[in-house]
């Protein structure tokens, strides 16, 4: 391996340099087993083999007490047929590589963060294993996302129609405590988008300070969402209906049922457990996904888009928002990373190493050495579920009002699934974070629009559910005596005679 042609420099755990992920396998001389470390290398300088058994092993020279920025830091004799390890800083990568090359090095390892001490008797072999294009965890994310959108849209539509037609049957039971829906107006959409942009930028610049606020909000909101999802099942249980004694405690002075308090304690406990153990990668992601799905279902049931016009306005606005913060913002950031990806996955230079919980996350299932380098989880933001889910809920309400056998609901749900599949394909082809709304918004809007054109209901679909007047049921007066039936005179003389007798 000629130094002038195949000089390899690798930067451990660094993302600011353009390159590719690889592995550096360290082992003691004469041993068969070693330990892998993640590296970032420039493939234009050297081609690394895909398999470890085809990689050449070279002796390392531990120079981690130095940054290798001047010739005075080069040991006597240089680095003949060795790969020195130096720390990052004080000069450019080019200067370090140039010094190593002039002193006979076969490569250079630049330690970016943590200092590694191996001693002078170790060898290193560098290789770049191929990574699977798609991971099996995409199937789990697909099922969770499509299932949440379908169930949330169906539940929201059914609940809205039930409240529309059954207002006259309200009583003093616990059903009266169900959440009220919130109709979204164009002004609310504009304010919401401005708030999203502002919060995303603030998180980008003040991530370490705001991330704990977001975690606290998620714990509170997800516990409320979990309660809302479980209460319809708990209320059908035959026990726990007794109420607590009279008291002056906050939120308890109305004497709620015992089962309501037990359910509240359970939901709060689940969110607290996640909050305490949120960084346990082995199992905490299961709780986060469960709480996230409950939160999304609660929001889909609570927020209501009254017209297809409002749906289009919201989806198109967030469509532009997603594209801008994924594809355009890398032109303005120092690291070249998009603001959306940096915030969603956590900045690489974050001192807290915390992650935002507003995503569904599933660990990578394919076994690959590059799992040490890349993010071990695949992510899908809640916005990629909630925004199209609001349109699915609107389609279900319209289906019920038009008695259209849920054509709109099925078409929009299928369109969401197709858009998500296209997102996964784009992710595999481009090998970079994708704005999912870029594919989800056209698929959901066009699928529902095609059904409206096919059924010739576009004007009604555009204006929303308000065109159907609510059914007015006249109250029944139980004290009123029924009128006697009026007998018609018989004109058949043959029948009149016997009746008279």
Secondary structure, 3 states (H helix, E strand, C coil): CCHHHHCEEEEECCCCCCCEEEEEEEEECCCCCCEEEEEEECCCCCCCCCCHHHCCEEEEEECCCCCCCCHHHCCCCCCCCEEEEEECCCCCHHHHHHHHHHCCCCEEEEECCCCCCCCCCEEEEEECCCCCCCCCHHHHHHHHHHHHHHHHHHHHHHHHHHHHHCHHHCCCCHHHHCCCCEECCHHHHHHHHHHHHHHHHHHHHCHHHHHHHHHHHHHHHHHHHHHHHHHHHHCCCCCCCCECCCCCCCCCCCCCEHHHHHHHHHHHHHHHHHHHCCCCCCCHHHHHHHHHHHHHHHHHHHEECCCHHHHHHHHHHHHHHHHHHHHHHHHCCCCCCCHHHHHHHCCCCCCCCCCCCCEEEEECCCCCHHHHCCCCEEEEECHHHHHHHHHHHHHHHHHHHHCCCCHHHHHHHHHHHHHHHHHHHHHHHHCCCCCCHHHHHHHHHHHHHHHHHHCCCHHHHHHCHHHCCCCCCCCCCCCCCCCCCCCCCCCCHHHHHHHHC
